[in-house]
Amino acid sequence: DPAVSQRRYLEALGHLRRYDKEESLDSAIEILEELGTSPSVQAALARAYLGKFQITRQPQLAAAAGRAAERALEGDPQSIDVNVTLGELRRQTGRYPEAVGAYLRVLSQQPNNADAVLGLAETYRASGDFNSAETQYKRAIALQPNYWGGYSKLGGFYYTRSRYQEAIRQFQKVIDLVPDSERGYSNLGGIYQRIGRYDEAIGVFRRSIQRKPSAQAYSNLGTCHYFLGQFREASA
């Protein structure tokens, strides 16, 4: 039933929006593997595999992403979905000019494609063109102001540039948009910890643990207590 397939495909794309959660990526993969070999489905499947690879670093997932992307490319080399995925794969493997080319092909057809703009920002950042990267991050956020991913990536960019106050604002926005984002709490608390604002970091990590206990949050919380000389709390 084409209507059911389309609904399931859109459901999978929804899961892909939470690429920070392995269970969401697993749900996307499960759905997409049932939907056949159309270029759009294979492109989405490649993105799901790639997202899971970024979390787990299992090489077989990167290989699976590559195979799905090749199937998508063979089916429709001009497809917007395919070229967004191709850009991501090329960026992840350090082939930055090819990644830029793929994203620009998308933007020549759809100038306001936020996924391509965000991918372009990430590629410029990776290749050292920081001014262009910041411009494209802000453009992606303007195109999708209610999507957490743009704020998260811009926050990461600011963090690596030691622009901590700006990064704090971005990661706070991530938590505002997706209050269950363990990554958002980890990033925000990590900045407070980095700049020595340990009490604020402790508050963030405690909120994270209250929502969903994790080894990373406990480790960070213990580190903050240690630097404050609160050794009993750190030990616990």
Salt bridges, closest charged atoms under 4 A:
GLU11 OE1 - ARG7 NH1 3.99
GLU11 OE1 - ARG8 NH1 3.16
GLU11 OE2 - HIS15 NE2 3.95
ASP20 OD2 - ARG18 NH2 2.96
GLU22 OE2 - LYS52 NZ 3.87
GLU23 OE2 - LYS212 NZ 3.98
ASP26 OD1 - LYS52 NZ 2.73
GLU34 OE1 - ARG8 NH2 3.58
GLU88 OE2 - ARG91 NH2 2.90
GLU98 OE1 - ARG90 NE 3.28
GLU98 OE1 - ARG95 NH2 2.93
ASP115 OD2 - ARG47 NH2 3.87
GLU122 OE2 - ARG125 NH1 3.80
GLU122 OE1 - LYS153 NZ 3.52
GLU134 OE2 - LYS138 NZ 3.32
GLU134 OE2 - ARG163 NH2 2.95
GLU166 OE1 - ARG163 NE 2.81
ASP180 OD1 - ARG18 NH1 2.98
ASP180 OD2 - LYS21 NZ 3.11
GLU200 OE1 - ARG197 NE 2.62
